[in-house]
Each structure stands twice: as C-alpha cells, then as structure tokens.
Amino acid sequence: MTPAELASVVLTAAHAVFAERGLDHAALPERTAVERPRNPEHGDYASTLALQLSKKVGVPPRELAAALADELGRAPGVKSVEIAGPGFLNIRLDAAAAGQLARVIVEAGAEYGRSDRLAGEKINLEFVSANPTGPVHIGGVRWAAVGDALSRLLRATGAEVGTEYYFNDAGSQIDRFARSLLAAAKGEAAPEDGYGGAYISEIAAEVQARRPDVLTMDDAAAQEAFRVEGVALMFDEIRSSLRDFGVEFDTYFNEKDLHDRGELDLALARLREQGQVYESEGATWLRTTDFGDDKDRVLRKSNGEWTYFAADCAYYLDKRERGFERVVIMLGADHHGYIGRMKAMAACFGDDPERNLEILIGQLVNLLRDGAPVRMSKRAGTVITLEDLVDAIGVDASRYALARYSSDSPIDIDIELWTRATRDNPVYYVQYVAARTAGVARNAAEVGLVQGDADAFRPELLGHEKENELLKALAEFPAVVATAAELREPHRVARYLEESVAASFHRFYDNCRVLPLGDEEVTDLHRARLWLNNATRTVIANGLHLLGVSAPERM
C-alpha cells in the first residue's frame, strides 16, 4: 500500500464516520495526506485529519480520532491504529499491505514517482544564459545542473515546461568581445575593458581561418567580422559544452532578435497602454516605483538607445505571448537587486508578479584542491569553467554535487572528496546502491532465483524490521518528487536518495539475505526480497535520472 493509497483509505474512513454521526460532509477535504513518523515506534504512518476537522464539525479531536481509528482498524491492510497526544492517528500496516509496494514500484518502473500535481501549469524555465563572451563559468554550471534537474522534476509532476537559454548577443559587452578578438588577431594587448584568457586567442585564430582577409579590412569592418564570427563560435562552444554536460535547451533565444523584430517597440507600446510610461529629461521611463521598486527605470536613453532593462521587458512579454503562464528565471548571486525591478516590470504589464514571475537566486561555488580554492582556469584566465569542473571530478559527480545543496547556499566542491571511491563521497554512495542492486539481480539469475510473476509474489513475507524500513523509505519517493518540484528544490531528491533509500538499503542488505547460500533451496522469501531489491533499483534509478546522473549497473 502506497502512502497515497493509505491516505485515500483514511479519507474513506472519515466519510463513513461523518455519515454515521450525521456530520457535514462539506467539511471534509478532497484529499488528505499521511506522514512517516520520526520515531518508527509510533507506527508506519501518522494522520492529523482528526485535528484538522475537529473545530469545523464541533467534535473534540480525540473523540473524532477514536471514531476514525475504529473505522480504519477494519480497513484491509491496516494492522492497528493508535491515538496519540491531542488526536494524532498512528497507523500500522500489516506485512502484506506494506510489502505490496515492492510490486507497485517494479511494475510502474520509470513511471514510479511521477504525478499530475502540477498538471495544467505552463512554465518557461530560463537558466544559465551566460553572455557569449566566454566559456560557461562555474556559477553558470551550478544553474545548468540545478535548472536541468528542476525541469525534469516539473515535468515529472505534470507541468508543461519550456527550457530556455537567453544569449545576450547585443550591446556593449559584445562590442568589447569583438575588440578583444581583433586585438588578439593583431598580436596586441586586450583593450582595458576587454576580455582576456587563452580562449580569446583561440577564437581569434578560428575567425581568421574562416575569414583569411579579415585583417586586410579597416578596423570597423574587421571588428564587425570578429563580432559576427566570434559570437557564432562562442555560441557553438557553449552549446557543445552544455550538451556534453547532459543539458539541452528547448529554445536558444537571441537578444538581437528582439531588436531586429521590433519587440522592444512592441513592449514599450504595451506598457504605454497600461499607463506606466512617462518622459523626463529626454528619456523614456517606466514607473516601477508604483510597484515597490526602489527607483523608476529608464527604457530609452535621451540619445535614443535602448537600455538592457528595455530588452528584459520585451523578452518577458515575448515569453508571456508564447503562452507561458509562469516565467521562472534563474540568476546568479550578483543579481539579487534584479528581483525588485523585474517584479515591478511584470506588474506594469498588468500581470500578477507573484503568480506570473518567479526569480531564483543561486549562490557562489568554490572548487577546492587540498583544501585551498582553485583560483582560475588556464584557458579562461579569470574563472573556473564547466570543463575545469568536469575534468576534475566528472559529469555525474559535478551534476550531483551542484544539485545536492539548496541553491541559495554557497558551496565548496572538494576535488579529493568527489573523486573518492568510498561511501563518504555522496554520489558514489548512491550510485553504489544502483550497482549493487543490479549485481544482486544478475547473481540471482545465475543461481536460478527469478522474480517471477506478480501473482506468485508473497508480500506478507517481508516482515523483517529492515525490510519494513526500506519499504517505508521507497514509499516516500512520490511525495519527495512533488515537494522538490513545488518548492524548486532538487536537492531534496539527492538528500532523500542518500539519507533515506541508500542508508535503508545498506541496512536491509546487511540483515536480510536475498540470495540462497550454497545449495540452499530457493524460497518464496528469497523471491520476495528480490522484488524489494529490484524496487530499490527502480527508485534509485528514477531519482538519479531526475538529477541527470547515471545509475550504473557495475562500479
């Protein structure tokens, strides 16, 4: 019996009690939930339904709990119900009902953990969006891992998600990039406000290979050639490095397209219709202070140039016009001040900034070697790049390490720890369970132990304390996935895999032998434990997939 099934049983019992006592059924919720008690001695699951309904129907909570306990005690699969404190229901399942979960998980396979919790939501999820002026640095890599994991979680809970990378390929930073490439091609020092690092010389050389005549042009034409070709090469490199990291975007959106298609003018016109635009000192302003911003924002300067904020407005409107009801943007730690102006901008368009716009801020990442920060990339010159991190600890460890922590907390990634083949390496600890469960299944086949048909499965044999503990851990997975998606916190999945599933499986494996010894005859207990082993493999594989991490069959 899954927690969702038990919650349905609890609600059914409540309906029966209300009917018997003539209570108002309108007070009953459409759905309820059961929780796993912190202390296993309090039972398998707990419900607070009696406490929730007591005031609504004017019945003391313990009296209502007693009636619910009596009704629940007669439900199939419920072994016992105890009342605790002011009206908590502590519920124990019989072994057969608890053990059936192994069959449910194995038969569901990759679908186990998925739900329709966020069905009907259409979400645009933008992350990374590094400027095409250099390789993806380690802060952007964090968003690559977290953003991709979040997109998987949202889809697993029924949301329609469009992932998006925004290339800022217009504006002054691109001019500085082009001037830096031209200087490198000429063998000159980078401009004072330009970009350095070996990659600039590499790209300059590639542009020259594509355009052998580039240095025969005047500086203006040469700079334009380096801009066009250099940005294209940088685009390709960023896409390639992210693809190698396991991250593909549904849409790569160019800022330049907003300008070329006149979308900034369209956004300005829409904001004027809303009455939020005014002119002052020759410039065009948006009245964001009406919606909590610390100052009004310039959309168009007095010299006629658009501001970056104007492009932000146009881009937000473009997403909304494409039918996305919620726009989620992931930004680095240095963008915290961006939240107020963006929320105010959404309100200026007439949107509800709490419903239509969500901004997530990620904190800094440090890469450590021998306890000291790794200062810079040999190639990028000033930052640690995606390739540096992957070269140091690998794709799986990188993705797991970056997604394992709440994104609003700074993290240190210790190269020695994350490359260690021991249990204190979190990704190794979880992947080892994936490999061990696969190994058990292989070894079982060699000795003639097969899982068999579901009809022959004897779930009531899974009555050992460690079997019950593992079953309860596996039962939590759908709720963990739903919560992680709703709170935008993929780290909950990683911690659950480590602290709940992997830890429980190791205790189960140490105490409950799955394979027969020597010439020992294969029994129904062996087969039941193999179902549980395979259910564990399913949950570990599904959880790691949500994080974009592999579930190896051998290690």
RODO-2510 file (C-alpha; in nm, 4 decimals, decimal comma):
residues 555
     n   res          X          Y          Z
     1     m     0,0000     0,0000     0,0000
     2     t     0,1439     0,3379    -0,1004
     3     p     0,1087     0,6487     0,1198
     4     a    -0,1369     0,7896    -0,1344
     5     e    -0,3471     0,4738    -0,1138
     6     l    -0,3406     0,4816     0,2660
     7     a    -0,4396     0,8496     0,2634
     8     s    -0,7375     0,7546     0,0474
     9     v    -0,8300     0,4831     0,2985
    10     v    -0,8140     0,7403     0,5807
    11     l    -1,0411     0,9773     0,3880
    12     t    -1,2849     0,6951     0,3117
    13     a    -1,2963     0,6148     0,6825
    14     a    -1,3683     0,9805     0,7563
    15     h    -1,6617     0,9776     0,5130
    16     a    -1,8007     0,6706     0,6896
    17     v    -1,7663     0,8328     1,0320
    18     f    -1,9329     1,1540     0,9113
    19     a    -2,2220     0,9579     0,7620
    20     e    -2,2700     0,7591     1,0819
    21     r    -2,2678     1,0717     1,3004
    22     g    -2,4622     1,2971     1,0649
    23     l    -2,1751     1,5428     1,0311
    24     d    -2,1441     1,7902     0,7474
    25     h    -1,9518     1,6253     0,4614
    26     a    -1,8660     1,9706     0,3236
    27     a    -1,6048     1,9957     0,5998
    28     l    -1,4108     1,7032     0,4529
    29     p    -1,1172     1,7870     0,2259
    30     e    -1,0936     1,6489    -0,1262
    31     r    -0,7682     1,4834    -0,0319
    32     t    -0,5557     1,4279     0,2756
    33     a    -0,2054     1,3016     0,3438
    34     v    -0,0262     1,0680     0,5788
    35     e     0,3236     1,1244     0,7082
    36     r     0,6042     0,9000     0,8195
    37     p     0,6619     0,9462     1,1969
    38     r     1,0120     1,0458     1,3013
    39     n     1,0063     0,7700     1,5625
    40     p     0,9377     0,4289     1,3995
    41     e     0,7920     0,3071     1,7299
    42     h     0,4940     0,5369     1,6693
    43     g     0,3873     0,3322     1,3682
    44     d     0,4320     0,3232     0,9935
    45     y     0,2322     0,6389     0,9187
    46     a     0,0559     0,9190     1,1022
    47     s    -0,2505     1,1287     1,0197
    48     t    -0,3623     1,4620     1,1656
    49     l    -0,7040     1,4545     0,9994
    50     a    -0,8959     1,4425     1,3285
    51     l    -0,7153     1,7564     1,4478
    52     q    -0,7865     1,9339     1,1187
    53     l    -1,1593     1,8568     1,1237
    54     s    -1,2361     1,8902     1,4941
    55     k    -1,3186     2,2627     1,5060
    56     k    -1,5059     2,2535     1,1748
    57     v    -1,7566     1,9942     1,2995
    58     g    -1,7562     2,0755     1,6726
    59     v    -1,6331     1,7343     1,7894
    60     p    -1,3383     1,7050     2,0351
    61     p    -1,0285     1,5876     1,8419
    62     r    -0,9648     1,2743     2,0493
    63     e    -1,3299     1,1726     2,0213
    64     l    -1,3170     1,2173     1,6439
    65     a    -0,9819     1,0367     1,6336
    66     a    -1,1315     0,7431     1,8254
    67     a    -1,4127     0,7101     1,5744
    68     l    -1,1675     0,7293     1,2828
    69     a    -0,9378     0,4744     1,4478
    70     d    -1,2248     0,2317     1,4930
    71     e    -1,3280     0,2652     1,1285
    72     l    -0,9705     0,2482     0,9992
    73     g    -0,8983    -0,0623     1,2068
    74     r    -1,1450    -0,2545     0,9911
    75     a    -0,9840    -0,1475     0,6614
    76     p    -0,7939    -0,4168     0,4680
    77     g    -0,4185    -0,3863     0,5124
    78     v    -0,4369    -0,1838     0,8353
    79     k    -0,2895    -0,3786     1,1253
    80     s    -0,3608    -0,1306     1,4036
    81     v    -0,4408     0,2338     1,4789
    82     e    -0,3433     0,4151     1,7967
    83     i    -0,4436     0,7595     1,9190
    84     a    -0,1614     0,9803     2,0437
    85     g    -0,1495     1,3230     2,2039
    86     p    -0,4423     1,5554     2,1274
    87     g    -0,5689     1,3403     1,8389
    88     f    -0,2915     1,2055     1,6180
    89     l    -0,3588     0,8745     1,4455
    90     n    -0,0605     0,6384     1,4388
    91     i    -0,1230     0,3704     1,1784
    92     r     0,0499     0,0353     1,1304
    93     l     0,0096    -0,1709     0,8150
    94     d     0,0192    -0,5483     0,8062
    95     a     0,3195    -0,7011     0,6296
    96     a     0,1229    -0,7930     0,3174
    97     a    -0,0084    -0,4409     0,2657
    98     a     0,3341    -0,2880     0,3278
    99     g     0,5133    -0,5394     0,1064
   100     q     0,2803    -0,4860    -0,1888
   101     l     0,4636    -0,1603    -0,2504
   102     a     0,7576    -0,3547    -0,3956
   103     r     0,5292    -0,4922    -0,6665
   104     v     0,3762    -0,1488    -0,7322
   105     i     0,7199     0,0066    -0,7812
   106     v     0,8630    -0,2671    -1,0039
   107     e     0,5545    -0,2736    -1,2250
   108     a     0,5476     0,1063    -1,2525
   109     g     0,9152     0,1185    -1,3478
   110     a     1,0210     0,4599    -1,4784
   111     e     0,6736     0,5969    -1,4028
   112     y     0,7068     0,5457    -1,0276
   113     g     0,7336     0,8841    -0,8596
   114     r     0,5572     1,0735    -1,1368
   115     s     0,2294     1,2550    -1,0689
   116     d    -0,0118     1,5141    -1,2054
   117     r     0,0415     1,7512    -0,9127
   118     l     0,1336     2,0421    -1,1442
   119     a    -0,0791     1,9382    -1,4411
   120     g    -0,2115     2,2367    -1,6344
   121     e     0,0801     2,4653    -1,5475
   122     k     0,2758     2,6018    -1,8435
   123     i     0,6184     2,7135    -1,7231
   124     n     0,9050     2,8826    -1,9043
   125     l     1,2294     2,7969    -1,7244
   126     e     1,5322     3,0070    -1,8157
   127     f     1,8708     2,9164    -1,6720
   128     v     2,2447     2,9573    -1,7336
   129     s     2,2064     3,2343    -2,0011
   130     a     2,5763     3,3234    -1,9838
   131     n     2,6916     3,6004    -2,2155
   132     p     2,8546     3,4626    -2,5340
   133     t     3,1804     3,6336    -2,4452
   134     g     3,3498     3,3368    -2,2782
   135     p     3,3106     2,9751    -2,1620
   136     v     3,0423     2,8829    -1,9070
   137     h     3,1898     2,9564    -1,5638
   138     i     3,1312     2,7530    -1,2502
   139     g     2,8387     2,9692    -1,1317
   140     g     2,6615     2,9054    -1,4610
   141     v     2,7440     2,5362    -1,4282
   142     r     2,5536     2,5290    -1,0993
   143     w     2,2466     2,6601    -1,2753
   144     a     2,2969     2,4088    -1,5565
   145     a     2,2790     2,1226    -1,3060
   146     v     2,0022     2,2692    -1,0886
   147     g     1,7966     2,4081    -1,3766
   148     d     1,8029     2,0863    -1,5746
   149     a     1,7109     1,8850    -1,2642
   150     l     1,4263     2,1268    -1,1910
   151     s     1,2928     2,0954    -1,5465
   152     r     1,2879     1,7165    -1,5040
   153     l     1,1086     1,7468    -1,1703
   154     l     0,8462     1,9850    -1,3066
   155     r     0,7760     1,7547    -1,5998
   156     a     0,7608     1,4539    -1,3670
   157     t     0,4826     1,6284    -1,1751
   158     g     0,2772     1,7067    -1,4837
   159     a     0,3794     2,0621    -1,5747
   160     e     0,4346     2,1660    -1,9357
   161     v     0,7867     2,3093    -1,9345
   162     g     0,9864     2,5012    -2,1921
   163     t     1,3561     2,5351    -2,1073
   164     e     1,5314     2,8399    -2,2459
   165     y     1,8795     2,9866    -2,2806
   166     y     1,8980     3,3611    -2,3460
   167     f     2,2014     3,4777    -2,5410
   168     n     2,2833     3,8425    -2,4698
   169     d     2,4255     3,8947    -2,8179
   170     a     2,3540     4,2669    -2,8389
   171     g     2,5060     4,5579    -2,6545
   172     s     2,8359     4,6866    -2,5239
   173     q     2,9719     4,3566    -2,3885
   174     i     2,9623     4,2129    -2,7409
   175     d     3,1494     4,5186    -2,8716
   176     r     3,4192     4,4624    -2,6066
   177     f     3,4360     4,0949    -2,7044
   178     a     3,4812     4,1830    -3,0744
   179     r     3,7522     4,4418    -2,9945
   180     s     3,9323     4,1838    -2,7784
   181     l     3,9309     3,9324    -3,0654
   182     l     4,0627     4,1926    -3,3100
   183     a     4,3397     4,2896    -3,0710
   184     a     4,4404     3,9234    -3,0234
   185     a     4,4482     3,8702    -3,4003
   186     k     4,6804     4,1687    -3,4346
   187     g     4,9023     4,0453    -3,1530
   188     e     4,8085     4,3432    -2,9379
   189     a     4,7136     4,3537    -2,5706
   190     a     4,3456     4,3223    -2,4888
   191     p     4,1588     4,6529    -2,4505
   192     e     4,1449     4,7825    -2,0942
   193     d     3,7747     4,6923    -2,0696
   194     g     3,8107     4,3806    -2,2868
   195     y     3,8335     4,0059    -2,2294
   196     g     4,1479     3,8038    -2,1645
   197     g     4,2352     3,4362    -2,1471
   198     a     4,3679     3,1859    -2,3961
   199     y     4,0219     3,1256    -2,5394
   200     i     4,0214     3,4760    -2,6926
   201     s     4,3320     3,3925    -2,8956
   202     e     4,1817     3,0543    -2,9934
   203     i     3,8618     3,2107    -3,1211
   204     a     4,0505     3,4912    -3,2974
   205     a     4,2551     3,2283    -3,4803
   206     e     3,9385     3,0385    -3,5789
   207     v     3,7830     3,3575    -3,7143
   208     q     4,0954     3,4216    -3,9193
   209     a     4,0770     3,0681    -4,0571
   210     r     3,7168     3,1320    -4,1640
   211     r     3,7889     3,4838    -4,2909
   212     p     4,1527     3,4946    -4,4140
   213     d     4,1056     3,8506    -4,5367
   214     v     3,9809     3,9871    -4,2047
   215     l     4,2992     4,1762    -4,1141
   216     t     4,3095     4,3485    -4,4532
   217     m     3,9820     4,5260    -4,3711
   218     d     3,9588     4,8607    -4,1966
   219     d     3,9149     4,8323    -3,8193
   220     a     3,5382     4,8930    -3,8241
   221     a     3,4751     4,6183    -4,0819
   222     a     3,7228     4,3831    -3,9151
   223     q     3,5608     4,4357    -3,5745
   224     e     3,2181     4,3569    -3,7229
   225     a     3,3550     4,0392    -3,8805
   226     f     3,5058     3,9322    -3,5480
   227     r     3,1758     4,0110    -3,3764
   228     v     2,9629     3,8024    -3,6126
   229     e     3,2011     3,5076    -3,6413
   230     g     3,3256     3,5211    -3,2831
   231     v     2,9777     3,5220    -3,1299
   232     a     2,8746     3,2299    -3,3539
   233     l     3,1801     3,0305    -3,2465
   234     m     3,1155     3,1104    -2,8812
   235     f     2,7515     3,0038    -2,9213
   236     d     2,8640     2,6720    -3,0649
   237     e     3,1150     2,6159    -2,7867
   238     i     2,8656     2,6939    -2,5100
   239     r     2,6022     2,4666    -2,6621
   240     s     2,8546     2,1879    -2,7088
   241     s     2,9892     2,2058    -2,3540
   242     l     2,6378     2,2079    -2,2088
   243     r     2,5365     1,9161    -2,4315
   244     d     2,8368     1,7189    -2,3048
   245     f     2,7155     1,8033    -1,9551
   246     g     2,3786     1,6479    -2,0371
   247     v     2,1886     1,9755    -2,0730
   248     e     1,9856     2,0539    -2,3847
   249     f     1,7529     2,3526    -2,4102
   250     d     1,4222     2,3589    -2,5921
   251     t     1,4913     2,7157    -2,7069
   252     y     1,8060     2,9214    -2,7582
   253     f     1,6831     3,2796    -2,7728
   254     n     1,8973     3,5639    -2,9092
   255     e     1,8601     3,9122    -2,7637
   256     k     1,9466     4,0542    -3,1051
   257     d     1,6234     3,9023    -3,2423
   258     l     1,4213     4,1184    -3,0033
   259     h     1,5794     4,4276    -3,1568
   260     d     1,5572     4,3060    -3,5165
   261     r     1,1888     4,2109    -3,4852
   262     g     1,0888     4,5382    -3,3209
   263     e     0,9800     4,3691    -2,9994
   264     l     1,1215     4,6471    -2,7812
   265     d     0,8876     4,8914    -2,9532
   266     l     0,6010     4,6471    -2,9004
   267     a     0,6799     4,6159    -2,5303
   268     l     0,7022     4,9938    -2,4952
   269     a     0,3641     5,0334    -2,6632
   270     r     0,2087     4,7738    -2,4332
   271     l     0,3491     4,9478    -2,1259
   272     r     0,2167     5,2817    -2,2524
   273     e    -0,1297     5,1247    -2,2831
   274     q    -0,1020     5,0313    -1,9169
   275     g    -0,0270     5,3954    -1,8298
   276     q     0,3101     5,3202    -1,6733
   277     v     0,5414     5,5095    -1,9131
   278     y     0,6467     5,8746    -1,8941
   279     e     0,9059     6,1061    -2,0485
   280     s     1,1616     6,3012    -1,8453
   281     e     1,4916     6,4709    -1,9320
   282     g     1,4628     6,3465    -2,2893
   283     a     1,4490     5,9819    -2,1788
   284     t     1,1613     5,7319    -2,1623
   285     w     1,0918     5,5869    -1,8172
   286     l     0,8877     5,3049    -1,6648
   287     r     0,7110     5,3892    -1,3397
   288     t     0,8272     5,0797    -1,1467
   289     t     0,8229     5,2605    -0,8097
   290     d     0,4441     5,2256    -0,8172
   291     f     0,5041     4,8549    -0,7597
   292     g     0,7753     4,8549    -0,4964
   293     d     1,0923     4,9175    -0,6988
   294     d     1,3469     5,1491    -0,5363
   295     k     1,3551     5,3792    -0,8409
   296     d     1,1897     5,4192    -1,1806
   297     r     1,3741     5,2554    -1,4692
   298     v     1,4897     5,4044    -1,7998
   299     l     1,3680     5,2211    -2,1080
   300     r     1,5177     5,4503    -2,3699
   301     k     1,8023     5,6920    -2,3112
   302     s     1,7945     6,0546    -2,4228
   303     n     2,0241     5,9629    -2,7160
   304     g     1,7651     5,7130    -2,8422
   305     e     1,9495     5,3971    -2,7317
   306     w     1,7541     5,1198    -2,5639
   307     t     1,8592     5,0069    -2,2174
   308     y     1,9206     4,6474    -2,1103
   309     f     1,6071     4,6767    -1,8984
   310     a     1,4011     4,7534    -2,2091
   311     a     1,5235     4,4258    -2,3604
   312     d     1,4305     4,2489    -2,0356
   313     c     1,0773     4,3879    -2,0675
   314     a     1,0493     4,2782    -2,4294
   315     y     1,1822     3,9314    -2,3506
   316     y     0,9378     3,8846    -2,0621
   317     l     0,6489     3,9924    -2,2841
   318     d     0,7663     3,7560    -2,5578
   319     k     0,7522     3,4616    -2,3153
   320     r     0,4068     3,5552    -2,1946
   321     e     0,2852     3,5984    -2,5539
   322     r     0,4070     3,2451    -2,6260
   323     g     0,1552     3,1204    -2,3713
   324     f     0,3718     3,0642    -2,0647
   325     e     0,1690     3,1463    -1,7553
   326     r     0,4671     3,1329    -1,5219
   327     v     0,8096     3,2690    -1,6126
   328     v     1,0891     3,1284    -1,3966
   329     i     1,4342     3,2859    -1,4233
   330     m     1,7452     3,1545    -1,2502
   331     l     2,0115     3,4153    -1,1744
   332     g     2,3479     3,4367    -1,0018
   333     a     2,4207     3,5788    -0,6584
   334     d     2,5171     3,9188    -0,8017
   335     h     2,1649     3,9659    -0,9432
   336     h     1,9716     3,9859    -0,6162
   337     g     1,8836     4,3501    -0,6827
   338     y     1,7272     4,2418    -1,0095
   339     i     1,4261     4,0879    -0,8340
   340     g     1,2503     4,4104    -0,7340
   341     r     1,2677     4,5743    -1,0763
   342     m     1,1580     4,2574    -1,2579
   343     k     0,8622     4,2007    -1,0260
   344     a     0,7621     4,5663    -1,0732
   345     m     0,8012     4,5309    -1,4500
   346     a     0,5612     4,2336    -1,4528
   347     a     0,3103     4,4401    -1,2556
   348     c     0,3496     4,7273    -1,5043
   349     f     0,2355     4,4871    -1,7779
   350     g    -0,0749     4,4149    -1,5709
   351     d     0,0452     4,0726    -1,4552
   352     d     0,0458     3,9327    -1,1034
   353     p     0,4184     3,9230    -1,0197
   354     e     0,3634     3,6570    -0,7539
   355     r     0,1911     3,4230    -0,9977
   356     n     0,3425     3,5049    -1,3357
   357     l     0,7088     3,5670    -1,2492
   358     e     0,9463     3,3743    -1,0283
   359     i     1,3141     3,4589    -0,9826
   360     l     1,5536     3,2139    -0,8188
   361     i     1,8952     3,3266    -0,6965
   362     g     2,1900     3,0894    -0,6782
   363     q     2,4879     3,1457    -0,4528
   364     l     2,8589     3,1083    -0,5245
   365     v     3,0502     2,7867    -0,5874
   366     n     3,4147     2,7298    -0,4935
   367     l     3,6292     2,4482    -0,6287
   368     l     3,8842     2,3263    -0,3744
   369     r     4,2036     2,1261    -0,4141
   370     d     4,3905     2,0200    -0,0996
   371     g     4,1586     2,2452     0,0990
   372     a     4,2513     2,5599    -0,0951
   373     p     4,0394     2,7321    -0,3624
   374     v     4,1309     2,6632    -0,7242
   375     r     4,1698     3,0194    -0,8403
   376     m     4,1329     3,0296    -1,2160
   377     s     4,1106     2,8383    -1,5390
   378     k     4,4180     2,8002    -1,7541
   379     r     4,2011     2,8677    -2,0572
   380     a     3,9568     3,1336    -1,9379
   381     g     4,2179     3,3201    -1,7380
   382     t     3,9925     3,4599    -1,4683
   383     v     3,7301     3,1979    -1,3775
   384     i     3,6742     2,8244    -1,3320
   385     t     3,4819     2,6815    -1,6257
   386     l     3,2441     2,3934    -1,6838
   387     e     3,5234     2,1958    -1,8497
   388     d     3,7543     2,2558    -1,5500
   389     l     3,4953     2,1101    -1,3125
   390     v     3,4181     1,8100    -1,5340
   391     d     3,7878     1,7397    -1,5897
   392     a     3,8379     1,7464    -1,2127
   393     i     3,5534     1,5219    -1,0925
   394     g     3,3481     1,4029    -1,3931
   395     v     2,9967     1,4798    -1,5193
   396     d     2,7998     1,2638    -1,2733
   397     a     2,9816     1,3912    -0,9660
   398     s     2,9604     1,7514    -1,0923
   399     r     2,5864     1,7364    -1,1512
   400     y     2,5188     1,5588    -0,8235
   401     a     2,7427     1,7915    -0,6206
   402     l     2,5837     2,1041    -0,7665
   403     a     2,2253     1,9793    -0,7257
   404     r     2,2799     1,8339    -0,3775
   405     y     2,2650     2,1653    -0,1925
   406     s     1,9980     2,4309    -0,1662
   407     s     2,0752     2,6797    -0,4419
   408     d     2,0581     2,9731    -0,2009
   409     s     2,3599     2,8369    -0,0067
   410     p     2,7239     2,8849    -0,1130
   411     i     2,9023     2,5535    -0,1654
   412     d     3,2581     2,4230    -0,1726
   413     i     3,3348     2,1311    -0,4033
   414     d     3,6352     1,9382    -0,2750
   415     i     3,8037     1,7585    -0,5657
   416     e     3,9525     1,4915    -0,3383
   417     l     3,6148     1,4076    -0,1800
   418     w     3,4161     1,3929    -0,5045
   419     t     3,6670     1,1646    -0,6792
   420     r     3,6994     0,9218    -0,3880
   421     a     3,5547     0,5701    -0,4393
   422     t     3,4286     0,5479    -0,0813
   423     r     3,1000     0,5887     0,0998
   424     d     3,1856     0,9392     0,2176
   425     n     3,1576     1,0523    -0,1459
   426     p     2,7812     1,1173    -0,1741
   427     v     2,7434     1,0342    -0,5436
   428     y     2,9477     0,7168    -0,5049
   429     y     2,7381     0,6183    -0,2026
   430     v     2,4143     0,6421    -0,4023
   431     q     2,5480     0,5003    -0,7293
   432     y     2,6945     0,2071    -0,5367
   433     v     2,3398     0,1082    -0,4358
   434     a     2,2358     0,1262    -0,8014
   435     a     2,5242    -0,1022    -0,8952
   436     r     2,4744    -0,3379    -0,6007
   437     t     2,1024    -0,3881    -0,6689
   438     a     2,1842    -0,4592    -1,0347
   439     g     2,4540    -0,7015    -0,9203
   440     v     2,2137    -0,8836    -0,6891
   441     a     1,9702    -0,9269    -0,9800
   442     r     2,2476    -1,0656    -1,2029
   443     n     2,3710    -1,3064    -0,9350
   444     a     2,0150    -1,4152    -0,8617
   445     a     1,9647    -1,5166    -1,2241
   446     e     2,2852    -1,7220    -1,2117
   447     v     2,1572    -1,9327    -0,9194
   448     g     1,8099    -1,9756    -1,0632
   449     l     1,6393    -1,7131    -0,8469
   450     v     1,3949    -1,5191    -1,0620
   451     q     1,1496    -1,2525    -0,9593
   452     g     0,8549    -1,4417    -1,1085
   453     d     0,5017    -1,3273    -1,1795
   454     a     0,3266    -1,0766    -0,9585
   455     d     0,0642    -1,3400    -0,8751
   456     a     0,3326    -1,5547    -0,7115
   457     f     0,4792    -1,2651    -0,5094
   458     r     0,4342    -1,3172    -0,1334
   459     p     0,4487    -0,9637     0,0141
   460     e     0,3470    -1,0847     0,3605
   461     l     0,6912    -1,2467     0,3924
   462     l     0,8570    -0,9049     0,4019
   463     g     0,8045    -0,8670     0,7738
   464     h     1,1607    -0,8046     0,8917
   465     e     1,2242    -0,4717     1,0619
   466     k     1,4822    -0,3680     0,7983
   467     e     1,2528    -0,4725     0,5145
   468     n     0,9783    -0,2564     0,6589
   469     e     1,2194     0,0353     0,6998
   470     l     1,3282     0,0102     0,3356
   471     l     0,9687    -0,0167     0,2129
   472     k     0,8740     0,2993     0,4010
   473     a     1,1740     0,4788     0,2516
   474     l     1,0734     0,3761    -0,1015
   475     a     0,7142     0,4844    -0,0357
   476     e     0,8277     0,8425     0,0238
   477     f     0,9614     0,8922    -0,3286
   478     p     0,6477     1,0340    -0,4996
   479     a     0,5976     1,2886    -0,2204
   480     v     0,9661     1,3874    -0,2305
   481     v     0,9462     1,4455    -0,6061
   482     a     0,6277     1,6523    -0,5777
   483     t     0,7662     1,8642    -0,2923
   484     a     1,1001     1,9197    -0,4687
   485     a     0,9157     2,0385    -0,7805
   486     e     0,6745     2,2676    -0,5981
   487     l     0,9486     2,4262    -0,3839
   488     r     1,2005     2,4370    -0,6732
   489     e     1,4477     2,2374    -0,4599
   490     p     1,6113     1,9464    -0,6457
   491     h     1,8483     1,8948    -0,3531
   492     r     1,5615     1,7248    -0,1694
   493     v     1,5836     1,4343    -0,4138
   494     a     1,9594     1,3943    -0,3645
   495     r     1,9354     1,4021     0,0145
   496     y     1,6437     1,1562     0,0076
   497     l     1,8418     0,9122    -0,2071
   498     e     2,1363     0,9296     0,0316
   499     e     1,9785     0,9559     0,3715
   500     s     1,6652     0,7501     0,3211
   501     v     1,6961     0,4994     0,0364
   502     a     2,0688     0,4240     0,0252
   503     a     2,1024     0,4155     0,4036
   504     s     1,7969     0,1893     0,4424
   505     f     1,9095    -0,0428     0,1641
   506     h     2,2517    -0,0948     0,3197
   507     r     2,0881    -0,1922     0,6498
   508     f     1,8472    -0,4235     0,4672
   509     y     2,1313    -0,5849     0,2703
   510     d     2,3366    -0,6419     0,5854
   511     n     2,0471    -0,8047     0,7718
   512     c     1,8287    -0,9769     0,5092
   513     r     1,9960    -1,2167     0,2698
   514     v     1,8471    -1,2046    -0,0788
   515     l     2,0406    -1,4869    -0,2441
   516     p     2,0340    -1,8507    -0,1230
   517     l     2,3574    -1,9809     0,0299
   518     g     2,5364    -2,2708    -0,1349
   519     d     2,2925    -2,5473    -0,2192
   520     e     2,0128    -2,3835    -0,0230
   521     e     1,6773    -2,4132    -0,1942
   522     v     1,5230    -2,1002    -0,3449
   523     t     1,2219    -1,9994    -0,1366
   524     d     0,9353    -1,7542    -0,1636
   525     l     1,1206    -1,5343     0,0864
   526     h     1,4195    -1,5101    -0,1484
   527     r     1,1844    -1,4157    -0,4305
   528     a     1,0046    -1,1567    -0,2170
   529     r     1,3369    -0,9990    -0,1216
   530     l     1,4401    -0,9922    -0,4862
   531     w     1,1241    -0,7904    -0,5605
   532     l     1,2293    -0,5484    -0,2869
   533     n     1,5856    -0,5324    -0,4234
   534     n     1,4531    -0,4553    -0,7719
   535     a     1,2119    -0,1938    -0,6354
   536     t     1,5083    -0,0219    -0,4720
   537     r     1,6962    -0,0234    -0,8012
   538     t     1,3935     0,1387    -0,9672
   539     v     1,3705     0,4214    -0,7123
   540     i     1,7453     0,4892    -0,7163
   541     a     1,7497     0,4946    -1,0982
   542     n     1,4420     0,7187    -1,1186
   543     g     1,5805     0,9585    -0,8589
   544     l     1,9225     0,9827    -1,0219
   545     h     1,7575     1,0385    -1,3602
   546     l     1,5758     1,3401    -1,2177
   547     l     1,9172     1,4807    -1,1254
   548     g     2,0646     1,3970    -1,4659
   549     v     2,3001     1,1414    -1,3098
   550     s     2,3552     0,7856    -1,4323
   551     a     2,2561     0,4735    -1,2366
   552     p     2,5416     0,2333    -1,3215
   553     e     2,4927    -0,1418    -1,3269
   554     r     2,8554    -0,2017    -1,2368
   555     m     3,1167     0,0009    -1,0476
***
